[in-house]
């Protein structure tokens, strides 16, 4: 079972220890994750928080900016992780939303539509 960083921190705070399996060999998904670029790209975390599209998405998902955990390769939004890649496809797999950068989404009506459809399809909106 996969849990988010936020869930892990809550369990840890309650004194519940979890065992994590450490693989010596890299799986194809781990290699794929390493190939993704830094989530902030050319933007800082503060600049991303100021983007209108990002604020709209957080508002639609009822997520406060303070609830976001900024990781090296993704955003931990509590309910799911959000990972940015150079790939134009938007998909949701294993509690991770995988999208192109926010600036690419903001410039493409098709990408915006696909993003909202993904939210609805996977019941990510409250």
N, CA, C and O atoms as CSV, one atom per row, in Angstrom:
chain,resi,resn,atom,element,x,y,z
A,1,UNK,N,N,0.844,-1.175,0.000
A,1,UNK,CA,C,0.000,0.000,0.000
A,1,UNK,C,C,0.886,1.234,0.000
A,1,UNK,O,O,1.841,1.321,0.772
A,2,UNK,N,N,0.577,2.163,-0.845
A,2,UNK,CA,C,1.335,3.396,-0.948
A,2,UNK,C,C,0.645,4.480,-0.125
A,2,UNK,O,O,-0.577,4.628,-0.171
A,3,UNK,N,N,1.447,5.235,0.630
A,3,UNK,CA,C,0.901,6.361,1.378
A,3,UNK,C,C,1.678,7.616,1.006
A,3,UNK,O,O,2.817,7.542,0.543
A,4,UNK,N,N,1.058,8.750,1.210
A,4,UNK,CA,C,1.717,10.007,0.897
A,4,UNK,C,C,2.640,10.403,2.041
A,4,UNK,O,O,2.576,9.837,3.132
A,5,UNK,N,N,3.489,11.372,1.781
A,5,UNK,CA,C,4.399,11.876,2.804
A,5,UNK,C,C,3.612,12.446,3.975
A,5,UNK,O,O,3.975,12.256,5.136
A,6,UNK,N,N,2.540,13.140,3.656
A,6,UNK,CA,C,1.711,13.729,4.714
A,6,UNK,C,C,1.126,12.636,5.607
A,6,UNK,O,O,1.159,12.760,6.831
A,7,UNK,N,N,0.588,11.565,5.010
A,7,UNK,CA,C,0.043,10.460,5.787
A,7,UNK,C,C,1.135,9.801,6.628
A,7,UNK,O,O,0.915,9.456,7.789
A,8,UNK,N,N,2.308,9.631,6.029
A,8,UNK,CA,C,3.436,9.039,6.742
A,8,UNK,C,C,3.795,9.883,7.960
A,8,UNK,O,O,4.031,9.343,9.041
A,9,UNK,N,N,3.838,11.212,7.790
A,9,UNK,CA,C,4.181,12.103,8.901
A,9,UNK,C,C,3.136,12.039,10.013
A,9,UNK,O,O,3.481,12.084,11.193
A,10,UNK,N,N,1.848,11.934,9.636
A,10,UNK,CA,C,0.788,11.810,10.647
A,10,UNK,C,C,0.942,10.502,11.431
A,10,UNK,O,O,0.836,10.493,12.658
A,11,UNK,N,N,1.189,9.415,10.728
A,11,UNK,CA,C,1.374,8.132,11.406
A,11,UNK,C,C,2.595,8.155,12.316
A,11,UNK,O,O,2.565,7.627,13.427
A,12,UNK,N,N,3.652,8.763,11.837
A,12,UNK,CA,C,4.880,8.873,12.619
A,12,UNK,C,C,4.640,9.698,13.888
A,12,UNK,O,O,5.147,9.365,14.958
A,13,UNK,N,N,3.859,10.781,13.757
A,13,UNK,CA,C,3.545,11.630,14.912
A,13,UNK,C,C,2.709,10.881,15.948
A,13,UNK,O,O,2.791,11.165,17.143
A,14,UNK,N,N,1.904,9.921,15.482
A,14,UNK,CA,C,1.092,9.125,16.405
A,14,UNK,C,C,1.876,7.953,16.993
A,14,UNK,O,O,1.337,7.189,17.794
A,15,UNK,N,N,3.130,7.809,16.606
A,15,UNK,CA,C,3.959,6.736,17.139
A,15,UNK,C,C,3.800,5.418,16.414
A,15,UNK,O,O,4.211,4.376,16.926
A,16,UNK,N,N,3.209,5.446,15.228
A,16,UNK,CA,C,3.016,4.227,14.437
A,16,UNK,C,C,4.197,4.092,13.486
A,16,UNK,O,O,4.430,4.955,12.640
A,17,UNK,N,N,4.932,3.009,13.635
A,17,UNK,CA,C,6.082,2.813,12.767
A,17,UNK,C,C,5.670,2.013,11.533
A,17,UNK,O,O,4.809,1.135,11.592
A,18,UNK,N,N,6.299,2.340,10.439
A,18,UNK,CA,C,6.015,1.657,9.176
A,18,UNK,C,C,7.306,1.064,8.631
A,18,UNK,O,O,8.391,1.615,8.816
A,19,UNK,N,N,7.165,-0.043,7.972
A,19,UNK,CA,C,8.314,-0.669,7.323
A,19,UNK,C,C,8.258,-0.321,5.854
A,19,UNK,O,O,7.201,-0.371,5.225
A,20,UNK,N,N,9.402,0.031,5.319
A,20,UNK,CA,C,9.482,0.334,3.895
A,20,UNK,C,C,10.466,-0.623,3.258
A,20,UNK,O,O,11.558,-0.855,3.778
A,21,UNK,N,N,10.070,-1.170,2.138
A,21,UNK,CA,C,10.937,-2.073,1.409
A,21,UNK,C,C,11.944,-1.260,0.599
A,21,UNK,O,O,11.580,-0.326,-0.116
A,22,UNK,N,N,13.185,-1.627,0.724
A,22,UNK,CA,C,14.239,-0.958,-0.032
A,22,UNK,C,C,14.752,-1.928,-1.089
A,22,UNK,O,O,15.367,-2.945,-0.770
A,23,UNK,N,N,14.490,-1.599,-2.353
A,23,UNK,CA,C,14.963,-2.430,-3.455
A,23,UNK,C,C,16.384,-2.019,-3.819
A,23,UNK,O,O,16.712,-0.833,-3.862
A,24,UNK,N,N,17.212,-3.009,-4.076
A,24,UNK,CA,C,18.567,-2.714,-4.501
A,24,UNK,C,C,18.623,-2.383,-5.981
A,24,UNK,O,O,19.464,-1.599,-6.420
A,25,UNK,N,N,17.728,-2.980,-6.744
A,25,UNK,CA,C,17.681,-2.707,-8.181
A,25,UNK,C,C,16.626,-1.648,-8.445
A,25,UNK,O,O,15.585,-1.617,-7.790
A,26,UNK,N,N,16.901,-0.787,-9.403
A,26,UNK,CA,C,15.932,0.232,-9.764
A,26,UNK,C,C,14.892,-0.360,-10.704
A,26,UNK,O,O,15.220,-1.092,-11.638
A,27,UNK,N,N,13.643,-0.033,-10.441
A,27,UNK,CA,C,12.586,-0.461,-11.341
A,27,UNK,C,C,12.453,0.572,-12.451
A,27,UNK,O,O,13.015,1.664,-12.370
A,28,UNK,N,N,11.714,0.218,-13.472
A,28,UNK,CA,C,11.533,1.158,-14.588
A,28,UNK,C,C,10.804,2.421,-14.143
A,28,UNK,O,O,11.065,3.502,-14.672
A,29,UNK,N,N,9.888,2.300,-13.170
A,29,UNK,CA,C,9.180,3.496,-12.693
A,29,UNK,C,C,10.120,4.423,-11.926
A,29,UNK,O,O,9.966,5.642,-11.991
A,30,UNK,N,N,11.092,3.864,-11.199
A,30,UNK,CA,C,12.062,4.695,-10.491
A,30,UNK,C,C,12.963,5.428,-11.467
A,30,UNK,O,O,13.299,6.594,-11.257
A,31,UNK,N,N,13.355,4.745,-12.536
A,31,UNK,CA,C,14.180,5.385,-13.554
A,31,UNK,C,C,13.380,6.502,-14.216
A,31,UNK,O,O,13.911,7.577,-14.493
A,32,UNK,N,N,12.094,6.235,-14.466
A,32,UNK,CA,C,11.220,7.229,-15.075
A,32,UNK,C,C,11.094,8.452,-14.169
A,32,UNK,O,O,11.115,9.586,-14.648
A,33,UNK,N,N,10.965,8.227,-12.866
A,33,UNK,CA,C,10.863,9.338,-11.925
A,33,UNK,C,C,12.133,10.180,-11.915
A,33,UNK,O,O,12.071,11.403,-11.799
A,34,UNK,N,N,13.270,9.533,-12.035
A,34,UNK,CA,C,14.523,10.265,-12.040
A,34,UNK,C,C,14.666,11.125,-13.289
A,34,UNK,O,O,15.369,12.135,-13.276
A,35,UNK,N,N,14.000,10.724,-14.366
A,35,UNK,CA,C,14.123,11.472,-15.611
A,35,UNK,C,C,13.248,12.721,-15.637
A,35,UNK,O,O,13.390,13.563,-16.523
A,36,UNK,N,N,12.342,12.842,-14.663
A,36,UNK,CA,C,11.505,14.034,-14.620
A,36,UNK,C,C,12.314,15.204,-14.097
A,36,UNK,O,O,13.243,15.041,-13.306
A,37,UNK,N,N,11.939,16.387,-14.558
A,37,UNK,CA,C,12.711,17.554,-14.160
A,37,UNK,C,C,12.246,18.068,-12.810
A,37,UNK,O,O,11.192,17.674,-12.313
A,38,UNK,N,N,13.024,18.931,-12.235
A,38,UNK,CA,C,12.669,19.552,-10.976
A,38,UNK,C,C,11.310,20.220,-11.122
A,38,UNK,O,O,11.032,20.836,-12.151
A,39,UNK,N,N,10.462,20.106,-10.108
A,39,UNK,CA,C,9.089,20.601,-10.230
A,39,UNK,C,C,9.005,22.089,-10.460
A,39,UNK,O,O,8.077,22.562,-11.116
A,40,UNK,N,N,9.940,22.825,-9.940
A,40,UNK,CA,C,9.834,24.270,-10.077
A,40,UNK,C,C,10.301,24.751,-11.433
A,40,UNK,O,O,9.952,25.860,-11.837
A,41,UNK,N,N,11.076,23.959,-12.149
A,41,UNK,CA,C,11.548,24.352,-13.470
A,41,UNK,C,C,12.237,25.703,-13.398
A,41,UNK,O,O,13.233,25.863,-12.692
A,42,UNK,N,N,11.706,26.670,-14.126
A,42,UNK,CA,C,12.262,28.019,-14.132
A,42,UNK,C,C,11.619,28.906,-13.072
A,42,UNK,O,O,11.977,30.078,-12.956
A,43,UNK,N,N,10.678,28.372,-12.296
A,43,UNK,CA,C,9.957,29.160,-11.310
A,43,UNK,C,C,10.361,28.760,-9.897
A,43,UNK,O,O,10.732,27.613,-9.650
A,44,UNK,N,N,10.286,29.710,-8.977
A,44,UNK,CA,C,10.478,29.395,-7.569
A,44,UNK,C,C,9.128,28.967,-6.994
A,44,UNK,O,O,8.090,29.148,-7.630
A,45,UNK,N,N,9.148,28.405,-5.797
A,45,UNK,CA,C,7.899,27.990,-5.162
A,45,UNK,C,C,6.977,29.185,-4.967
A,45,UNK,O,O,5.766,29.060,-5.148
A,46,UNK,N,N,7.523,30.337,-4.602
A,46,UNK,CA,C,6.703,31.539,-4.422
A,46,UNK,C,C,6.075,31.989,-5.731
A,46,UNK,O,O,4.925,32.428,-5.747
A,47,UNK,N,N,6.821,31.884,-6.834
A,47,UNK,CA,C,6.285,32.279,-8.134
A,47,UNK,C,C,5.162,31.342,-8.569
A,47,UNK,O,O,4.160,31.784,-9.131
A,48,UNK,N,N,5.334,30.051,-8.309
A,48,UNK,CA,C,4.286,29.087,-8.663
A,48,UNK,C,C,3.031,29.366,-7.849
A,48,UNK,O,O,1.921,29.311,-8.378
A,49,UNK,N,N,3.202,29.667,-6.557
A,49,UNK,CA,C,2.046,29.983,-5.712
A,49,UNK,C,C,1.289,31.205,-6.207
A,49,UNK,O,O,0.094,31.330,-5.943
A,50,UNK,N,N,1.955,32.110,-6.919
A,50,UNK,CA,C,1.318,33.326,-7.421
A,50,UNK,C,C,0.639,33.131,-8.778
A,50,UNK,O,O,-0.126,33.991,-9.214
A,51,UNK,N,N,0.910,32.017,-9.443
A,51,UNK,CA,C,0.287,31.769,-10.749
A,51,UNK,C,C,-1.223,31.594,-10.581
A,51,UNK,O,O,-1.680,30.835,-9.726
A,52,UNK,N,N,-1.981,32.301,-11.400
A,52,UNK,CA,C,-3.436,32.246,-11.310
A,52,UNK,C,C,-3.955,30.833,-11.510
A,52,UNK,O,O,-4.851,30.397,-10.788
A,53,UNK,N,N,-3.409,30.118,-12.469
A,53,UNK,CA,C,-3.899,28.752,-12.722
A,53,UNK,C,C,-3.652,27.849,-11.512
A,53,UNK,O,O,-4.491,27.010,-11.185
A,54,UNK,N,N,-2.519,28.015,-10.854
A,54,UNK,CA,C,-2.210,27.203,-9.675
A,54,UNK,C,C,-3.173,27.547,-8.542
A,54,UNK,O,O,-3.674,26.649,-7.865
A,55,UNK,N,N,-3.434,28.825,-8.331
A,55,UNK,CA,C,-4.377,29.244,-7.295
A,55,UNK,C,C,-5.776,28.706,-7.588
A,55,UNK,O,O,-6.477,28.261,-6.679
A,56,UNK,N,N,-6.180,28.747,-8.864
A,56,UNK,CA,C,-7.494,28.231,-9.250
A,56,UNK,C,C,-7.611,26.732,-8.983
A,56,UNK,O,O,-8.635,26.256,-8.495
A,57,UNK,N,N,-6.557,26.003,-9.306
A,57,UNK,CA,C,-6.557,24.549,-9.092
A,57,UNK,C,C,-6.649,24.238,-7.607
A,57,UNK,O,O,-7.445,23.394,-7.196
A,58,UNK,N,N,-5.841,24.913,-6.804
A,58,UNK,CA,C,-5.884,24.688,-5.355
A,58,UNK,C,C,-7.267,25.017,-4.797
A,58,UNK,O,O,-7.797,24.284,-3.961
A,59,UNK,N,N,-7.838,26.107,-5.257
A,59,UNK,CA,C,-9.167,26.500,-4.791
A,59,UNK,C,C,-10.211,25.442,-5.169
A,59,UNK,O,O,-11.054,25.080,-4.349
A,60,UNK,N,N,-10.153,24.957,-6.394
A,60,UNK,CA,C,-11.110,23.944,-6.865
A,60,UNK,C,C,-10.981,22.641,-6.081
A,60,UNK,O,O,-11.963,21.925,-5.885
A,61,UNK,N,N,-9.764,22.342,-5.638
A,61,UNK,CA,C,-9.530,21.104,-4.887
A,61,UNK,C,C,-9.630,21.304,-3.372
A,61,UNK,O,O,-9.415,20.369,-2.601
A,62,UNK,N,N,-9.958,22.533,-2.952
A,62,UNK,CA,C,-10.054,22.889,-1.526
A,62,UNK,C,C,-8.757,22.605,-0.781
A,62,UNK,O,O,-8.769,22.063,0.324
A,63,UNK,N,N,-7.645,22.974,-1.394
A,63,UNK,CA,C,-6.324,22.791,-0.786
A,63,UNK,C,C,-5.747,24.166,-0.492
A,63,UNK,O,O,-5.756,25.051,-1.347
A,64,UNK,N,N,-5.248,24.336,0.717
A,64,UNK,CA,C,-4.620,25.598,1.105
A,64,UNK,C,C,-3.133,25.528,0.759
A,64,UNK,O,O,-2.524,24.465,0.885
A,65,UNK,N,N,-2.544,26.632,0.330
A,65,UNK,CA,C,-1.111,26.627,-0.008
A,65,UNK,C,C,-0.222,26.139,1.140
A,65,UNK,O,O,0.846,25.575,0.901
A,66,UNK,N,N,-0.659,26.354,2.377
A,66,UNK,CA,C,0.124,25.904,3.529
A,66,UNK,C,C,0.126,24.389,3.688
A,66,UNK,O,O,0.991,23.834,4.365
A,67,UNK,N,N,-0.848,23.715,3.061
A,67,UNK,CA,C,-0.947,22.256,3.158
A,67,UNK,C,C,-0.037,21.533,2.172
A,67,UNK,O,O,0.083,20.309,2.221
A,68,UNK,N,N,0.602,22.279,1.282
A,68,UNK,CA,C,1.434,21.674,0.249
A,68,UNK,C,C,2.828,21.421,0.795
A,68,UNK,O,O,3.424,22.280,1.444
A,69,UNK,N,N,3.332,20.238,0.524
A,69,UNK,CA,C,4.705,19.899,0.879
A,69,UNK,C,C,5.517,19.873,-0.415
A,69,UNK,O,O,5.253,19.058,-1.299
A,70,UNK,N,N,6.500,20.761,-0.527
A,70,UNK,CA,C,7.309,20.881,-1.731
A,70,UNK,C,C,8.445,19.872,-1.660
A,70,UNK,O,O,9.344,20.008,-0.830
A,71,UNK,N,N,8.413,18.873,-2.512
A,71,UNK,CA,C,9.452,17.859,-2.585
A,71,UNK,C,C,10.359,18.157,-3.777
A,71,UNK,O,O,10.074,19.051,-4.574
A,72,UNK,N,N,11.444,17.408,-3.894
A,72,UNK,CA,C,12.385,17.644,-5.001
A,72,UNK,C,C,11.753,17.337,-6.356
A,72,UNK,O,O,11.952,18.083,-7.315
A,73,UNK,N,N,10.997,16.249,-6.442
A,73,UNK,CA,C,10.474,15.835,-7.741
A,73,UNK,C,C,8.961,15.957,-7.876
A,73,UNK,O,O,8.411,15.647,-8.933
A,74,UNK,N,N,8.279,16.403,-6.819
A,74,UNK,CA,C,6.823,16.505,-6.895
A,74,UNK,C,C,6.279,17.403,-5.790
A,74,UNK,O,O,6.999,17.796,-4.872
A,75,UNK,N,N,5.012,17.712,-5.901
A,75,UNK,CA,C,4.283,18.403,-4.847
A,75,UNK,C,C,3.452,17.373,-4.104
A,75,UNK,O,O,2.759,16.574,-4.733
A,76,UNK,N,N,3.506,17.373,-2.804
A,76,UNK,CA,C,2.657,16.505,-2.002
A,76,UNK,C,C,1.459,17.328,-1.566
A,76,UNK,O,O,1.576,18.213,-0.718
A,77,UNK,N,N,0.304,17.031,-2.151
A,77,UNK,CA,C,-0.913,17.778,-1.854
A,77,UNK,C,C,-1.765,17.095,-0.802
A,77,UNK,O,O,-2.900,17.509,-0.566
A,78,UNK,N,N,-1.246,16.069,-0.170
A,78,UNK,CA,C,-1.989,15.352,0.862
A,78,UNK,C,C,-2.775,14.193,0.297
A,78,UNK,O,O,-2.507,13.040,0.635
A,79,UNK,N,N,-3.751,14.481,-0.567
A,79,UNK,CA,C,-4.560,13.423,-1.174
A,79,UNK,C,C,-3.819,12.695,-2.282
A,79,UNK,O,O,-4.039,11.509,-2.527
A,80,UNK,N,N,-2.951,13.420,-2.935
A,80,UNK,CA,C,-2.170,12.853,-4.030
A,80,UNK,C,C,-0.923,13.691,-4.244
A,80,UNK,O,O,-0.801,14.797,-3.718
A,81,UNK,N,N,-0.007,13.153,-5.017
A,81,UNK,CA,C,1.212,13.873,-5.381
A,81,UNK,C,C,1.040,14.426,-6.786
A,81,UNK,O,O,0.316,13.859,-7.604
A,82,UNK,N,N,1.708,15.529,-7.055
A,82,UNK,CA,C,1.636,16.152,-8.376
A,82,UNK,C,C,3.048,16.259,-8.918
A,82,UNK,O,O,3.908,16.915,-8.330
A,83,UNK,N,N,3.275,15.608,-10.042
A,83,UNK,CA,C,4.601,15.553,-10.653
A,83,UNK,C,C,4.552,16.207,-12.032
A,83,UNK,O,O,3.631,15.963,-12.812
A,84,UNK,N,N,5.542,17.031,-12.322
A,84,UNK,CA,C,5.611,17.724,-13.603
A,84,UNK,C,C,6.677,17.076,-14.482
A,84,UNK,O,O,7.775,16.768,-14.020
A,85,UNK,N,N,6.336,16.872,-15.763
A,85,UNK,CA,C,7.272,16.277,-16.706
A,85,UNK,C,C,7.275,17.095,-17.997
A,85,UNK,O,O,6.486,18.025,-18.161
A,86,UNK,N,N,8.164,16.736,-18.892
A,86,UNK,CA,C,8.194,17.380,-20.206
A,86,UNK,C,C,7.180,16.771,-21.162
A,86,UNK,O,O,6.944,17.309,-22.244
A,87,UNK,N,N,6.583,15.661,-20.771
A,87,UNK,CA,C,5.584,14.980,-21.585
A,87,UNK,C,C,4.289,15.790,-21.588
A,87,UNK,O,O,3.900,16.326,-20.551
A,88,UNK,N,N,3.625,15.887,-22.721
A,88,UNK,CA,C,2.401,16.683,-22.845
A,88,UNK,C,C,1.165,15.965,-22.307
A,88,UNK,O,O,0.119,16.592,-22.140
A,89,UNK,N,N,1.263,14.673,-22.035
A,89,UNK,CA,C,0.111,13.907,-21.561
A,89,UNK,C,C,-0.177,14.207,-20.092
A,89,UNK,O,O,0.734,14.431,-19.295
A,90,UNK,N,N,-1.461,14.206,-19.760
A,90,UNK,CA,C,-1.895,14.365,-18.372
A,90,UNK,C,C,-2.513,13.043,-17.954
A,90,UNK,O,O,-3.422,12.535,-18.610
A,91,UNK,N,N,-2.013,12.490,-16.854
A,91,UNK,CA,C,-2.535,11.205,-16.392
A,91,UNK,C,C,-2.447,11.125,-14.866
A,91,UNK,O,O,-1.726,11.890,-14.225
A,92,UNK,N,N,-3.196,10.183,-14.309
A,92,UNK,CA,C,-3.204,9.959,-12.870
A,92,UNK,C,C,-2.964,8.477,-12.641
A,92,UNK,O,O,-3.762,7.642,-13.068
A,93,UNK,N,N,-1.876,8.149,-11.972
A,93,UNK,CA,C,-1.575,6.748,-11.691
A,93,UNK,C,C,-0.874,6.632,-10.346
A,93,UNK,O,O,0.019,7.415,-10.021
A,94,UNK,N,N,-1.293,5.647,-9.581
A,94,UNK,CA,C,-0.703,5.360,-8.272
A,94,UNK,C,C,-0.640,6.599,-7.380
A,94,UNK,O,O,0.416,6.939,-6.847
A,95,UNK,N,N,-1.779,7.264,-7.227
A,95,UNK,CA,C,-1.914,8.454,-6.385
A,95,UNK,C,C,-0.993,9.596,-6.799
A,95,UNK,O,O,-0.624,10.426,-5.968
A,96,UNK,N,N,-0.619,9.646,-8.070
A,96,UNK,CA,C,0.237,10.716,-8.578
A,96,UNK,C,C,-0.363,11.299,-9.851
A,96,UNK,O,O,-0.630,10.583,-10.817
A,97,UNK,N,N,-0.567,12.608,-9.831
A,97,UNK,CA,C,-1.003,13.332,-11.014
A,97,UNK,C,C,0.248,13.746,-11.772
A,97,UNK,O,O,1.124,14.408,-11.217
A,98,UNK,N,N,0.332,13.356,-13.039
A,98,UNK,CA,C,1.512,13.640,-13.858
A,98,UNK,C,C,1.076,14.547,-15.000
A,98,UNK,O,O,0.228,14.184,-15.815
A,99,UNK,N,N,1.678,15.747,-15.043
A,99,UNK,CA,C,1.279,16.745,-16.030
A,99,UNK,C,C,2.499,17.465,-16.585
A,99,UNK,O,O,3.597,17.369,-16.037
A,100,UNK,N,N,2.289,18.193,-17.688
A,100,UNK,CA,C,3.348,19.112,-18.123
A,100,UNK,C,C,3.423,20.281,-17.137
A,100,UNK,O,O,2.632,20.347,-16.196
A,101,UNK,N,N,4.347,21.183,-17.342
A,101,UNK,CA,C,4.509,22.316,-16.439
A,101,UNK,C,C,3.262,23.194,-16.435
A,101,UNK,O,O,2.462,23.160,-17.370
A,102,UNK,N,N,3.110,23.973,-15.383
A,102,UNK,CA,C,1.941,24.840,-15.262
A,102,UNK,C,C,1.861,25.880,-16.365
A,102,UNK,O,O,0.768,26.226,-16.813
A,103,UNK,N,N,3.010,26.383,-16.808
A,103,UNK,CA,C,2.968,27.375,-17.879
A,103,UNK,C,C,2.461,26.767,-19.182
A,103,UNK,O,O,1.774,27.438,-19.952
A,104,UNK,N,N,2.797,25.494,-19.437
A,104,UNK,CA,C,2.290,24.818,-20.644
A,104,UNK,C,C,0.797,24.556,-20.536
A,104,UNK,O,O,0.067,24.670,-21.520
A,105,UNK,N,N,0.346,24.204,-19.334
A,105,UNK,CA,C,-1.094,23.984,-19.133
A,105,UNK,C,C,-1.852,25.294,-19.309
A,105,UNK,O,O,-2.907,25.328,-19.941
A,106,UNK,N,N,-1.310,26.371,-18.749
A,106,UNK,CA,C,-1.970,27.681,-18.827
A,106,UNK,C,C,-2.117,28.159,-20.266
A,106,UNK,O,O,-3.070,28.869,-20.588
A,107,UNK,N,N,-1.189,27.779,-21.129
A,107,UNK,CA,C,-1.211,28.227,-22.523
A,107,UNK,C,C,-2.071,27.356,-23.431
A,107,UNK,O,O,-2.317,27.718,-24.581
A,108,UNK,N,N,-2.531,26.209,-22.925
A,108,UNK,CA,C,-3.250,25.272,-23.775
A,108,UNK,C,C,-4.661,24.986,-23.248
A,108,UNK,O,O,-4.813,24.368,-22.194
A,109,UNK,N,N,-5.684,25.428,-23.969
A,109,UNK,CA,C,-7.055,25.104,-23.560
A,109,UNK,C,C,-7.310,23.593,-23.526
A,109,UNK,O,O,-8.067,23.107,-22.686
A,110,UNK,N,N,-6.682,22.865,-24.429
A,110,UNK,CA,C,-6.839,21.405,-24.464
A,110,UNK,C,C,-6.255,20.779,-23.200
A,110,UNK,O,O,-6.856,19.875,-22.617
A,111,UNK,N,N,-5.087,21.257,-22.776
A,111,UNK,CA,C,-4.453,20.730,-21.560
A,111,UNK,C,C,-5.283,21.062,-20.324
A,111,UNK,O,O,-5.406,20.235,-19.420
A,112,UNK,N,N,-5.853,22.267,-20.277
A,112,UNK,CA,C,-6.709,22.643,-19.142
A,112,UNK,C,C,-7.918,21.713,-19.062
A,112,UNK,O,O,-8.279,21.229,-17.989
A,113,UNK,N,N,-8.531,21.478,-20.211
A,113,UNK,CA,C,-9.705,20.604,-20.253
A,113,UNK,C,C,-9.339,19.196,-19.802
A,113,UNK,O,O,-10.063,18.580,-19.020
A,114,UNK,N,N,-8.220,18.694,-20.296
A,114,UNK,CA,C,-7.773,17.350,-19.923
A,114,UNK,C,C,-7.467,17.269,-18.430
A,114,UNK,O,O,-7.753,16.253,-17.798
A,115,UNK,N,N,-6.889,18.327,-17.859
A,115,UNK,CA,C,-6.591,18.354,-16.428
A,115,UNK,C,C,-7.863,18.282,-15.604
A,115,UNK,O,O,-7.946,17.487,-14.667
A,116,UNK,N,N,-8.861,19.102,-15.937
A,116,UNK,CA,C,-10.118,19.083,-15.188
A,116,UNK,C,C,-10.845,17.757,-15.359
A,116,UNK,O,O,-11.459,17.264,-14.413
A,117,UNK,N,N,-10.784,17.172,-16.556
A,117,UNK,CA,C,-11.412,15.862,-16.760
A,117,UNK,C,C,-10.730,14.795,-15.913
A,117,UNK,O,O,-11.387,13.887,-15.404
A,118,UNK,N,N,-9.412,14.904,-15.762
A,118,UNK,CA,C,-8.674,13.955,-14.919
A,118,UNK,C,C,-9.100,14.108,-13.463
A,118,UNK,O,O,-9.282,13.109,-12.767
A,119,UNK,N,N,-9.261,15.345,-12.996
A,119,UNK,CA,C,-9.722,15.582,-11.632
A,119,UNK,C,C,-11.085,14.934,-11.407
A,119,UNK,O,O,-11.306,14.277,-10.390
A,120,UNK,N,N,-11.988,15.121,-12.351
A,120,UNK,CA,C,-13.344,14.576,-12.219
A,120,UNK,C,C,-13.325,13.059,-12.324
A,120,UNK,O,O,-13.977,12.377,-11.533
A,121,UNK,N,N,-12.588,12.524,-13.289
A,121,UNK,CA,C,-12.544,11.074,-13.515
A,121,UNK,C,C,-12.030,10.319,-12.296
A,121,UNK,O,O,-12.492,9.216,-12.006
A,122,UNK,N,N,-11.080,10.906,-11.586
A,122,UNK,CA,C,-10.477,10.219,-10.437
A,122,UNK,C,C,-10.975,10.768,-9.109
A,122,UNK,O,O,-10.370,10.530,-8.063
A,123,UNK,N,N,-12.078,11.502,-9.155
A,123,UNK,CA,C,-12.711,12.051,-7.954
A,123,UNK,C,C,-11.748,12.820,-7.076
A,123,UNK,O,O,-11.749,12.660,-5.855
A,124,UNK,N,N,-10.922,13.658,-7.695
A,124,UNK,CA,C,-9.961,14.440,-6.940
A,124,UNK,C,C,-10.563,15.744,-6.441
A,124,UNK,O,O,-10.016,16.380,-5.540
A,125,UNK,N,N,-11.689,16.143,-7.025
A,125,UNK,CA,C,-12.335,17.367,-6.561
A,125,UNK,C,C,-13.338,17.010,-5.456
A,125,UNK,O,O,-13.995,15.971,-5.518
A,126,UNK,N,N,-13.447,17.878,-4.448
A,126,UNK,CA,C,-14.341,17.549,-3.310
A,126,UNK,C,C,-15.804,17.601,-3.676
A,126,UNK,O,O,-16.661,17.351,-2.829
